[in-house]
Structure formats: structure tokens, C-alpha cells
Amino acid sequence: MLVTRYRPWNQFNDFRRGFDRLNALLDEMDIPARNIDRKYDFTPAVNTREGEYAYHVEVDLPGVKKEDIKVDIEENRLVISGEKKLKEELKEEDYYKVESFYGTFKRSFALPE
């Protein structure tokens, strides 16, 4: 019978290496951090693609007025920010549940050199 030494820490090392790889992958992506100290109320979904002559950025902002969206270039980054205001009828109606996001948002993207 073959006797092998049991090393429980080896499983934890494999687990830690997996998380290290995941963190490295996420660091390469431009995903906004979601933490307790966040400055913005929600993060809109974004689709980006590169065309033949331009980059295209589509931001999912249903219900946000054009005048409530700000687009800037800051330190070689495209910055899209603004506010989605609470609709008056939401204040007056008795909803059982409201899942729509309201408040301020901001997304930024590194521009190529």
C-alpha cells in the first residue's frame, strides 16, 4: 500500500493562486470598483468597440436626459458622468418595489496614446 503525506496547505495555495490569477485578469480590465466608500449611486452598463476610424462607446442610460450627461477628456481618459433624476410619478405613486437606479454616475476609459 502506498502511503502519501497529507499536506492540507497545498489546497489553500492552489486556491490562493486561483484568486491571484483572477485579480490579475480583473486588473487588466477597466471595471469600476464597487465598495462601501463609493462616490456615485450607480454604474451604467457600457459596450465599447473599435471601428475602422474611431472607438465607439455605448452607455446604457435609459431615462437620462441628454442635458444631464457630461462627456469630458481628463488626463488622457474619456469621462462620462451625470445624474438620473427620480421621476415625479415615482414620488407620488405607491410602488411595491422600485429596482431602477437613480442618482449620480461616472465611468471613465483610458484613451490610446
N, CA, C and O of each residue as an XYZ file, in Angstrom:
452
protein
N       0.842     -1.178      0.000
C       0.000      0.000      0.000
C       0.891      1.247      0.000
O       1.860      1.339      0.754
N       0.543      2.185     -0.851
C       1.307      3.420     -0.973
C       0.835      4.415      0.077
O      -0.361      4.680      0.194
N       1.760      4.959      0.830
C       1.438      5.948      1.854
C       1.915      7.307      1.353
O       3.080      7.474      0.995
N       1.002      8.276      1.332
C       1.366      9.640      0.928
C       1.118     10.591      2.078
O       0.204     10.411      2.883
N       1.945     11.592      2.129
C       1.823     12.584      3.189
C       0.714     13.570      2.826
O       0.668     14.077      1.706
N      -0.164     13.832      3.764
C      -1.268     14.782      3.564
C      -0.785     16.174      3.919
O      -0.316     16.415      5.031
N      -0.902     17.075      2.979
C      -0.491     18.467      3.192
C      -1.689     19.360      2.906
O      -1.907     19.755      1.761
N      -2.472     19.682      3.936
C      -3.699     20.461      3.713
C      -3.443     21.852      3.148
O      -4.310     22.417      2.482
N      -2.266     22.408      3.406
C      -1.999     23.775      2.943
C      -1.829     23.847      1.438
O      -1.985     24.918      0.851
N      -1.510     22.716      0.795
C      -1.378     22.719     -0.665
C      -2.682     23.129     -1.340
O      -2.665     23.845     -2.342
N      -3.811     22.679     -0.798
C      -5.101     23.063     -1.367
C      -5.334     24.564     -1.231
O      -5.872     25.192     -2.142
N      -4.937     25.138     -0.109
C      -5.097     26.579      0.083
C      -4.192     27.361     -0.865
O      -4.578     28.417     -1.365
N      -2.991     26.843     -1.110
C      -2.089     27.516     -2.052
C      -2.677     27.524     -3.457
O      -2.596     28.533     -4.157
N      -3.271     26.403     -3.874
C      -3.932     26.357     -5.182
C      -5.083     27.356     -5.240
O      -5.266     28.048     -6.241
N      -5.842     27.424     -4.175
C      -6.967     28.350     -4.075
C      -6.477     29.798     -4.168
O      -7.062     30.610     -4.884
N      -5.400     30.116     -3.440
C      -4.837     31.466     -3.443
C      -4.311     31.823     -4.833
O      -4.521     32.940     -5.307
N      -3.628     30.878     -5.489
C      -3.114     31.142     -6.839
C      -4.261     31.412     -7.817
O      -4.139     32.254     -8.707
N      -5.362     30.699     -7.649
C      -6.528     30.947     -8.498
C      -7.056     32.360     -8.323
O      -7.388     33.031     -9.300
N      -7.135     32.812     -7.075
C      -7.577     34.183     -6.819
C      -6.579     35.199     -7.352
O      -6.974     36.245     -7.867
N      -5.291     34.903     -7.233
C      -4.280     35.808     -7.775
C      -4.439     35.964     -9.286
O      -4.316     37.068     -9.816
N      -4.715     34.842     -9.988
C      -4.930     34.913    -11.437
C      -6.190     35.712    -11.762
O      -6.199     36.512    -12.698
N      -7.252     35.494    -10.987
C      -8.493     36.238    -11.207
C      -8.277     37.731    -10.977
O      -8.736     38.550    -11.773
N      -7.586     38.092     -9.900
C      -7.314     39.506     -9.620
C      -6.463     40.135    -10.716
O      -6.692     41.283    -11.098
N      -5.483     39.395    -11.224
C      -4.650     39.918    -12.309
C      -5.493     40.165    -13.555
O      -5.315     41.175    -14.236
N      -6.405     39.251    -13.854
C      -7.287     39.422    -15.009
C      -8.191     40.640    -14.835
O      -8.353     41.431    -15.765
N      -8.776     40.793    -13.654
C      -9.661     41.930    -13.405
C      -8.907     43.250    -13.418
O      -9.458     44.272    -13.828
N      -7.645     43.243    -12.972
C      -6.841     44.464    -13.012
C      -6.603     44.929    -14.442
O      -6.499     46.129    -14.698
N      -6.518     43.979    -15.380
C      -6.314     44.333    -16.781
C      -7.561     44.952    -17.395
O      -7.470     45.712    -18.359
N      -8.715     44.632    -16.847
C      -9.975     45.178    -17.350
C     -10.242     46.501    -16.642
O      -9.740     46.735    -15.543
N     -11.019     47.350    -17.264
C     -11.338     48.645    -16.657
C     -12.709     48.552    -15.995
O     -13.683     49.131    -16.475
N     -12.769     47.809    -14.880
C     -14.026     47.624    -14.164
C     -14.033     48.556    -12.964
O     -13.085     48.541    -12.179
N     -15.060     49.357    -12.798
C     -15.098     50.246    -11.647
C     -15.204     49.466    -10.351
O     -15.905     48.457    -10.274
N     -14.510     49.939     -9.346
C     -14.572     49.291     -8.032
C     -15.911     49.582     -7.379
O     -16.429     50.696     -7.454
N     -16.456     48.570     -6.743
C     -17.709     48.740     -6.010
C     -17.392     48.508     -4.541
O     -17.149     47.380     -4.113
N     -17.397     49.582     -3.786
C     -17.087     49.425     -2.376
C     -17.973     50.334     -1.542
O     -18.797     51.082     -2.067
N     -17.787     50.254     -0.246
C     -18.639     50.999      0.678
C     -18.465     52.506      0.519
O     -19.420     53.263      0.695
N     -17.255     52.944      0.189
C     -16.965     54.374      0.102
C     -17.219     54.956     -1.281
O     -16.684     56.015     -1.609
N     -18.013     54.295     -2.087
C     -18.212     54.777     -3.447
C     -18.836     56.169     -3.461
O     -19.619     56.531     -2.582
N     -18.467     56.938     -4.487
C     -18.921     58.319     -4.590
C     -20.166     58.455     -5.448
O     -20.817     59.499     -5.430
N     -20.509     57.406     -6.205
C     -21.607     57.506     -7.151
C     -22.686     56.489     -6.812
O     -22.407     55.450     -6.212
N     -23.917     56.795     -7.199
C     -25.057     55.973     -6.821
C     -25.207     54.705     -7.656
O     -25.702     53.696     -7.155
N     -24.788     54.739     -8.916
C     -24.873     53.542     -9.747
C     -23.850     53.597    -10.869
O     -23.300     54.655    -11.176
N     -23.604     52.447    -11.475
C     -22.655     52.333    -12.570
C     -23.383     51.803    -13.794
O     -23.760     50.631    -13.819
N     -23.593     52.639    -14.817
C     -24.315     52.167    -16.003
C     -23.490     51.152    -16.795
O     -22.260     51.202    -16.805
N     -24.186     50.238    -17.453
C     -23.525     49.258    -18.315
C     -22.985     49.957    -19.559
O     -23.570     50.924    -20.045
N     -21.862     49.455    -20.067
C     -21.200     50.082    -21.208
C     -20.786     49.011    -22.215
O     -20.317     47.938    -21.836
N     -20.962     49.311    -23.489
C     -20.441     48.487    -24.585
C     -19.423     49.332    -25.333
O     -19.716     50.470    -25.699
N     -18.226     48.792    -25.566
C     -17.199     49.522    -26.310
C     -16.709     48.656    -27.462
O     -16.662     47.430    -27.369
N     -16.346     49.327    -28.546
C     -15.783     48.614    -29.684
C     -14.902     49.571    -30.473
O     -15.025     50.791    -30.369
N     -14.021     48.992    -31.255
C     -13.139     49.783    -32.100
C     -13.594     49.649    -33.539
O     -13.679     48.543    -34.073
N     -13.884     50.779    -34.163
C     -14.247     50.794    -35.571
C     -13.017     51.032    -36.423
O     -11.897     51.073    -35.914
N     -13.226     51.189    -37.717
C     -12.096     51.399    -38.623
C     -11.399     52.733    -38.356
O     -10.175     52.828    -38.452
N     -12.187     53.770    -38.019
C     -11.617     55.100    -37.825
C     -11.869     55.691    -36.442
O     -11.411     56.795    -36.149
N     -12.589     54.968    -35.593
C     -12.945     55.548    -34.293
C     -13.262     54.456    -33.280
O     -13.501     53.301    -33.634
N     -13.257     54.850    -32.020
C     -13.728     53.988    -30.942
C     -15.182     54.346    -30.670
O     -15.557     55.517    -30.741
N     -15.990     53.362    -30.362
C     -17.407     53.582    -30.098
C     -17.714     53.159    -28.668
O     -17.354     52.061    -28.243
N     -18.382     54.041    -27.930
C     -18.765     53.766    -26.548
C     -20.270     53.958    -26.441
O     -20.784     55.043    -26.714
N     -20.970     52.911    -26.047
C     -22.419     52.977    -25.854
C     -22.689     52.807    -24.363
O     -22.336     51.785    -23.774
N     -23.312     53.804    -23.760
C     -23.605     53.767    -22.329
C     -25.098     53.560    -22.149
O     -25.903     54.278    -22.741
N     -25.470     52.589    -21.340
C     -26.871     52.240    -21.106
C     -27.463     53.207    -20.077
O     -27.304     53.017    -18.871
N     -28.146     54.240    -20.567
C     -28.708     55.273    -19.696
C     -30.169     55.554    -20.037
O     -30.507     56.688    -20.378
N     -31.037     54.553    -19.953
C     -32.449     54.817    -20.248
C     -33.044     55.774    -19.224
O     -32.808     55.650    -18.022
N     -33.815     56.725    -19.723
C     -34.470     57.675    -18.830
C     -33.619     58.858    -18.420
O     -34.092     59.728    -17.688
N     -32.365     58.916    -18.874
C     -31.492     60.043    -18.536
C     -31.564     61.048    -19.674
O     -31.393     60.697    -20.841
N     -31.818     62.302    -19.321
C     -31.899     63.355    -20.330
C     -30.499     63.719    -20.826
O     -29.526     63.668    -20.075
N     -30.420     64.087    -22.100
C     -29.146     64.444    -22.718
C     -28.439     65.551    -21.933
O     -27.219     65.520    -21.772
N     -29.200     66.521    -21.451
C     -28.588     67.641    -20.716
C     -28.068     67.229    -19.336
O     -27.366     68.006    -18.689
N     -28.401     66.024    -18.881
C     -27.914     65.532    -17.585
C     -26.683     64.639    -17.732
O     -26.239     64.027    -16.761
N     -26.128     64.564    -18.952
C     -24.941     63.750    -19.222
C     -23.783     64.672    -19.576
O     -23.938     65.591    -20.380
N     -22.623     64.427    -18.976
C     -21.430     65.228    -19.231
C     -20.340     64.299    -19.789
O     -20.068     63.240    -19.224
N     -19.723     64.710    -20.902
C     -18.650     63.937    -21.529
C     -17.411     64.819    -21.579
O     -17.446     65.913    -22.143
N     -16.307     64.341    -20.985
C     -15.069     65.119    -20.913
C     -13.868     64.240    -21.232
O     -13.955     63.012    -21.217
N     -12.743     64.892    -21.521
C     -11.447     64.235    -21.621
C     -10.616     64.794    -20.474
O     -10.390     66.002    -20.401
N     -10.160     63.918    -19.575
C      -9.346     64.324    -18.422
C      -8.120     63.421    -18.350
O      -8.248     62.209    -18.180
N      -6.941     64.004    -18.477
C      -5.689     63.263    -18.351
C      -5.690     61.992    -19.197
O      -5.442     60.900    -18.684
N      -5.966     62.134    -20.479
C      -5.983     61.036    -21.441
C      -7.009     59.949    -21.102
O      -6.793     58.770    -21.382
N      -8.116     60.360    -20.501
C      -9.219     59.443    -20.190
C     -10.529     60.063    -20.662
O     -10.755     61.262    -20.496
N     -11.386     59.238    -21.250
C     -12.742     59.651    -21.587
C     -13.574     59.481    -20.322
O     -13.625     58.389    -19.758
N     -14.223     60.543    -19.875
C     -15.016     60.507    -18.643
C     -16.464     60.842    -18.985
O     -16.754     61.895    -19.553
N     -17.363     59.936    -18.633
C     -18.799     60.129    -18.847
C     -19.457     60.126    -17.478
O     -19.359     59.148    -16.737
N     -20.130     61.224    -17.144
C     -20.755     61.331    -15.823
C     -22.098     62.034    -15.957
O     -22.433     62.566    -17.016
N     -22.848     62.029    -14.889
C     -24.134     62.706    -14.915
C     -25.036     62.266    -13.791
O     -24.590     61.758    -12.762
N     -26.331     62.477    -14.017
C     -27.309     62.162    -12.982
C     -28.610     61.684    -13.615
O     -29.085     62.248    -14.601
N     -29.169     60.645    -13.035
C     -30.502     60.181    -13.418
C     -31.425     60.590    -12.286
O     -31.333     60.087    -11.167
N     -32.321     61.520    -12.606
C     -33.186     62.092    -11.574
C     -34.417     61.224    -11.333
O     -34.938     60.594    -12.254
N     -34.867     61.200    -10.096
C     -36.058     60.447     -9.712
C     -37.275     61.073    -10.370
O     -37.475     62.286    -10.291
N     -38.084     60.253    -11.016
C     -39.280     60.753    -11.693
C     -40.322     61.177    -10.665
O     -40.465     60.558     -9.611
N     -41.032     62.225    -10.986
C     -42.055     62.743    -10.074
C     -43.131     61.706     -9.767
O     -43.611     61.621     -8.636
N     -43.513     60.908    -10.787
C     -44.578     59.931    -10.541
C     -44.129     58.833     -9.575
O     -44.962     58.213     -8.915
N     -42.818     58.590     -9.489
C     -42.333     57.620     -8.507
C     -42.520     58.144     -7.088
O     -42.775     57.373     -6.163
N     -42.394     59.430     -6.926
C     -42.566     60.024     -5.605
C     -44.022     59.967     -5.168
O     -44.319     59.817     -3.983
N     -44.926     60.089     -6.134
C     -46.347     60.177     -5.807
C     -47.044     58.820     -5.754
O     -47.994     58.652     -4.991
N     -46.596     57.854     -6.542
C     -47.247     56.549     -6.617
C     -46.799     55.656     -5.464
O     -45.739     55.856     -4.872
N     -47.630     54.674     -5.167
C     -47.289     53.682     -4.150
C     -46.777     52.422     -4.839
O     -47.556     51.525     -5.160
N     -45.478     52.356     -5.063
C     -44.875     51.185     -5.687
C     -44.599     50.138     -4.622
O     -44.292     50.470     -3.477
N     -44.709     48.876     -5.003
C     -44.312     47.794     -4.115
C     -42.805     47.611     -4.138
O     -42.190     47.265     -3.129
N     -42.220     47.850     -5.307
C     -40.789     47.656     -5.461
C     -40.282     48.555     -6.576
O     -40.914     48.648     -7.628
N     -39.155     49.216     -6.363
C     -38.514     50.041     -7.390
C     -37.089     49.526     -7.546
O     -36.286     49.626     -6.618
N     -36.770     48.970     -8.724
C     -35.435     48.437     -8.975
C     -34.602     49.335     -9.877
O     -33.427     49.051    -10.108
N     -35.177     50.396    -10.383
C     -34.434     51.322    -11.234
C     -33.433     52.098    -10.393
O     -33.685     52.414     -9.230
N     -32.281     52.402    -11.009
C     -31.256     53.182    -10.332
C     -31.479     54.666    -10.578
O     -31.865     55.076    -11.673
N     -31.233     55.454     -9.561
C     -31.320     56.908     -9.650
C     -30.145     57.506     -8.913
O     -29.603     56.899     -7.989
N     -29.753     58.698     -9.325
C     -28.654     59.388     -8.672
C     -27.532     59.663     -9.648
O     -27.752     59.721    -10.858
N     -26.326     59.834     -9.124
C     -25.175     60.199     -9.944
C     -24.443     58.955    -10.441
O     -24.519     57.884     -9.839
N     -23.733     59.126    -11.555
C     -22.929     58.048    -12.118
C     -21.685     58.635    -12.751
O     -21.631     59.822    -13.074
N     -20.675     57.775    -12.925
C     -19.447     58.194    -13.603
C     -18.727     56.949    -14.105
O     -18.556     55.974    -13.373
N     -18.310     56.999    -15.360
C     -17.485     55.944    -15.961
C     -16.323     56.630    -16.651
O     -16.478     57.725    -17.192
N     -15.158     55.995    -16.637
C     -14.007     56.557    -17.346
C     -13.259     55.441    -18.066
O     -13.262     54.287    -17.635
N     -12.618     55.814    -19.173
C     -11.941     54.856    -20.034
C     -10.611     55.440    -20.481
O     -10.543     56.596    -20.900
N      -9.555     54.639    -20.392
C      -8.239     55.077    -20.853
C      -8.257     55.206    -22.370
O      -8.765     54.331    -23.071
N      -7.707     56.291    -22.862
C      -7.614     56.516    -24.303
C      -6.257     56.032    -24.802
O      -5.276     56.090    -24.061
N      -6.183     55.555    -26.044
C      -4.888     55.113    -26.577
C      -3.952     56.306    -26.730
O      -4.386     57.439    -26.933
N      -2.680     56.024    -26.629
C      -1.659     57.088    -26.751
C      -1.579     57.607    -28.161
O      -0.780     58.499    -28.446
